[in-house]
C-alpha cells in the first residue's frame, strides 16, 4: 500500500460519504466538509443494484444497508391504461444468483446513515455547517477554502454534486441542457394505500409522453414514486421544489385505477426538471478531482446515479493504494470514465424507451418488448449483465 494520505472532501452526500468510507478503509485520513447543519432525512427512495452492493460491502457499509433495505422480487413494465405486464425481470434470489449480490431498495437517508457509520468507523472526520468556496493546488497537495478557513491535504475531492465548486474550478462545464423531462417524486405512507400497491417489486408504468416508477421502502411502510412527463421548458435545476399534488393527479388522469388510487393519496410531492450535462474533458487537475455527480451527472432512468458514485469511491481508493496521488487520479479516471459515459448514454436511452408519443406507438413498443422477453428470456435478462456484474473491487486499474 502507498503512504497514508490526508484527503479533504467537499460534500457529505452519497459520493462524499462513500469517498470517506472507501478511502478510510484503504488507510487514509479523510475530512469531509458539508454545508448543511445536519445529515437529515432528505430525499426519497434509491435502487441499489448488485454492482453498488459489492462496493458497499468493500467499504464496510454493506451489512447496515442490507438491514435497512427491502429486496424486490421483480421489476415489471406495465401499460398505463390496462396494467398489462409486458415485461418482467426476476430479482430477489434470481438477482443474487445471476449477479453475485442482491438488488435492494432503500431510503436515501438510510444509505447515508450506513455510509456515515462506515466512514466514522474508519476514522473519517465530518464537519457540518461549513461551506466550501473554492479549491486550489499547492506544492505537493491541495487546499479547500471554506467560509470557516482552510483545510489542507494531499488531495482535494469534490463530491458536492452537479453544482460542485470543484467542478467549476476544474473546467468550464457549460450550461446544463434541459432533457425535456420533468419529474415528481414523493413518499406515501402504507396506511393510506391498499395492500396491492405495496407488493415487493419495482413497477414501471409506461404511457404516452409519461412514465411512473413505484416501489416500497422500509419493510413496506412507505411507497416511493417517481412520475415523469415530457415538457417543453424548465428553468431551475434541483430536486427539492414543492410540487402541486393536484397538478400531478391531472397529468396522470385516465391512467389505470391503481395509479389514480396512489395519486389520490399523495399529500406532498416535489418536482424537478431533469437536465443533461456535457462530459467534462478531465475529472482531475493536479491534486484536485471530482467524483460522483460532480464528475458525471446522469439522468435517473437507469437507477445508477448512487451506484456510480459508490463504484467511483472504491476504484479511487484502490488506485491510491497502487500509485502516487497524481498517477492514481489518472489511472482512476482512465478506468472509470468509459463506464460512466456508457451508463449516462444508456440512462438517456431508457428515458426515451419508457415513453411513446401516441398510444399506437406504445402498443408497438410493448408488443416488441413482450415478444423479446418470451422468445429469448435468457438474452433479455442478460441485457443488464454489463451493468450489474461490474465489480469495482476487482476491475483492473
N, C-alpha and C positions, 0 to 999 in steps of 0.2 A: 504494500500500500504506500501511496505517496505521503508527503508530510501532512500534518494536521493543519488545516486552513481555517482562517477566520472569515466567515462569509456573512454578508448582510443582505437581507431580503426585503423588498418593498411589497407589502400586501400579505394579508393573512386570510385570503380565501382558499379555495381548494388547491390552487397551484402553489401558493406561498407556504401553506402548512405542509403540503406534500414535499416541497423542497426541504423544509426544516426536518421532517421525519427521515427522508431518504439520505440527506447529507449528514445528519446526525448519526444515523445508523452506520454510515461509512466512516465515522470517526472525526468529523469536522465540527467546529464550534460555529453555531448559527444564531444570529439575532434577527428576528422578524419585526418589522415596523408596520403598524396598521393604524390608519387614521380614525377608524371607528372606535368609540369608547368601550365597546364590549363585543365579544363574539356571540351574537344572539341568535334568536330563532328567525333567521332571514332566509327567504327563498321558498322553494317548494320541492317537488319530487325530482329524483335523479334515477337514471338507469345506469347500472354498472355491469358491463359485460365481462366475460372471463379474463380478457386481457387486462382490464383495470383491476380485477380482484387479485391477479398474480402480483401486480405492482404493490397493492396494499399489503399483501402477505409479506413481501420482501421488506417493506419499510416498518413492519410491526403494527399495522393498523387493521389487519385482516380479521382478527378474532372479534374485535369490538364492532366492526362493520357487520359481520355476519350476525352478531347478536341483535343488532338493531334493524336489520333488513328483512324484507319479505322476498320469497322465492317464487316468482311467477311460474305457472305450469306451461304457459304457451303465449305466443303472440298471434293475434288474429286480425286479419283485414276484413272489414265488413262494408257492405254497401249502405249508403246513408239513409235510404228510404225503407228497405226491406230487412236490413240486418243480416242478409245472407252472407255467410262466411265464404270468401273467395280464396283465401289462403290462410294456412295455419302452420306455424313452426313450433314444434315442441321445445320446451325449455326444461326447467326442473332437472330431474335426473338425466334426461337426454342431453341437456347442455353440458352438464359436468362430465358425462361420459365422452362426448364428442370433443369438447374443447378444453377439458382438464381443470376447469374451475367453474363455480356456479355463476348464474346470471341473477342479479339482485336488483331490487327496488328499495330505495330508502330516502328519507327526508334529507335535504342538503345540510340542515343543522346537525343531524346525526353523523353525517360524514365528516363535517368539520370537527365535531367533538372527538371522533376517533382519531383523526389526524393530529389534532392538538395534543391528545393524550400520548400518541406515539412520539411526537416532536419533543414534548417535555420529558418523556422517559429517556430520550437520547440526549438530553441536556440543553435543548434549544431555549433561548430567551425570547419572549414575545412582549413587545412594547406597544400598548394600546394608546389611542388618543394622540397620535403623533403623525403628522402629515409629511410625506416625502415631497420635496420641492424640486430637486434635481439630483443628478448623479454626475460624478466626474472621475476620470482616471488620475492616478498619481503614480509615482515611480514604485513599481512592484505591487500595486494594489489599486483600490477604488474607494470612493467615498460617497455615502448617501448624505445629502444635505436636507435636513428636516426643519420644521418650524420650532424645534427644541434644541437644535445644534447639529453636530456632525457625527456620523458613525463611519469609522474606517475599517476596511477589511482587505483581505487578499482578493476577494471578488465581490461585486455587487450584482444582485439578480433582481430584475423587475418582474414580479408576479402580480402586478396590480391591474390586470385586465386590459380591455381594449382602449381605455383612456390612459394607459400607462405613461407615467412621466418618463421612464427609461425608454419606452418605445419611441416617443417623440425625440428624445435625446439621440438615439442611435440612428434614426433615419427620418426622412420626411414621409410618413405613411400615407399622406394624401387623405382626401375626404372619404368617409365611408360611403358605400354605394347601396342605396335602398334596394332591397331584393324584390319588392312588390308584394311582400307578405307582412301581415300584422297578426300578432298572437295575443290571445287572452290566456292567462294562467290562473289557477286557483286550487283551493283545497276545500272539500266538503266533508263535514263530519258524518260518520256512518249512520248515526241515528236519524238523519234527515232523508235517508235513501232506502229503497227496497233492497233486500239481500242480494237479488240477482245482479245488481250493478257492482257488487263488491267481490265478485269471483276472482280468484288469484291468477289473473292474466293481464297482459297488455292488449288493449283493443284499439285498433286504428280504424276509424270510420272515414271512408273515402266519399267525397261528394264533389259536385261541380264548383270549382274555384275555392273549395274549403276542405279541411280535414280536421279531425278531432282525435286526440290520443288520451286514453284514460288508463289508470292502474291504481290499485290500493296501496296504502302505506301503513306502517306501524300496526302490523297484525290486523289489518282490515279496519282500523279505527278512522281512517281518512281515505278519501278518494281524490287522487291528484288528476287534474285535467289540463291539457294544453289544446286550445282551439285556434286554428289558423285560417285566415281568409286572405284573399288577394285584394289589394288596394292600390290605387294609383300613386299616392304620395304619403309621406310621413316625414316629420322633421326630427324630433329628438330621438337619440339612441339611448336606450336604457330599458330596464325591465321592472321598474317599481312605480310607474304612473298608475293611479287608480283608474279602473275601467268601470263602465256602466253595465250592471247585470241585465238591465232591460235591453240594452243595445246588443248584448251577447245573445239573448233569447231571440230577438228579432232577426239577427243574422242567420241563425240556425233554425228558424221556423220551418216547419214542414218536414224536418228530419224524423227519423224513427222515434217511436214513443219513449224508448229508453233514454235517448238523448234529451228529449223535451222534459222528461222527468228529472234527469240530472240537472239541467239548467234551471228548472223551476225551483230547485233547492239552493241555488247559488245566491249568497247574500253579499259576497265581496269578491272582486276579481281585479286583476292587474292587467294592463295592456301595454304592449311594446312593439315597436317596429323592428323588423329583422333586417340587418344590414350585412352586406358582404364587404370584404376588405382586400385591397391589393396585397399580394405577398410582399413581405419585406425582403430586400436583397440579402441582408445579413441579420442574424439573430444576436450577434455579439460584436463588440468592438473593444479591443484592449482587454481590460478586466471587467467589463460590463456586459451583461446579457439579459435577454428577456425570455420568458418561459410561459407555457400555457396560452391563454387568450391574448396575452400581451405580445406573443410571438406569432400565433396562427389562429386568430379568431375564426370560428366555424359556425355555420347555421346548425340549428338543433335537430335536423331531420334524420340524423344517423345515431343520435344519442351517444356521441363520443367526445363531447367537449371536456367533461371531467376526466374521462379515461385518457385522453391525450395528455392532459396535464400530469396525471399520475405516471404515465409512461415516461414523459419528459424527465421527471424528477429522478426516477430510478436510473435511466440511462446516463443522466448527468452525474449522478453520484458515482456510478461505475467508471465513467470516463475520468473523473478526478482522482480515482484510485489507481489509474493506469498511467496518466500523463501529467505533465506540468500544466498549470492553470490555462494558459492561452492555447496550448496544444489540445487540452481536454475540451475546451469550448469549440474548437474547430472540429474535433472528432465527433463530439455530441451533435453538432449541427449537421454534419455530413450524414450521420446515421438517421437522425430524426426528421430532417426536412422533407425527404421524398415521401415518407409515410404520412406526415401531417398534410402535405399537399394532396395526396391521393384521397385521404379521408375528407378534406374540405370539398373536393370535387364530387365525391360520392354523396355527401350530405346535400349538396345543391341539386344533384340529380334526383334524389329521393323526394325533395320538396316538389319537384315537377311531376313526379310519378304519382304522388298521392292525390293530385288534383286533375280534373278534366274541365275543359271549357264548357262543354254541353253534356247533357245526360247520355246520349248515344255513345259519345266518346268514352265515357266512364264504363258503359257496358262492355265495349270492345276491350278496354284495358283489363277489366275484371275477368272477362272470359279467357283472355290470353294468359293471365297470371294463374287462374284456376287450372287451366289445362296443363300448363307447365308443371305446377305442383303435383298434379295427379299422375302425369305421364312419366315424370322424372324426379321423384321425391328426393332421392339422394343428391342429385345435381342441384335442386332448389335449395336444400339445406346447406350444401357446400358453398353457395354463393357468399356466405358470411365467414368462411374459414379464414380468409386473409385478414379479416378484422379481429376475430375472436381468438385465433390460435397464436397471435403475436405474443412473444414473451420478452418483455423488456429486461428480464433478468439474465437471459442467455443470448440475446441477439448480439452478433459480433460488433465490436467497437474498433 
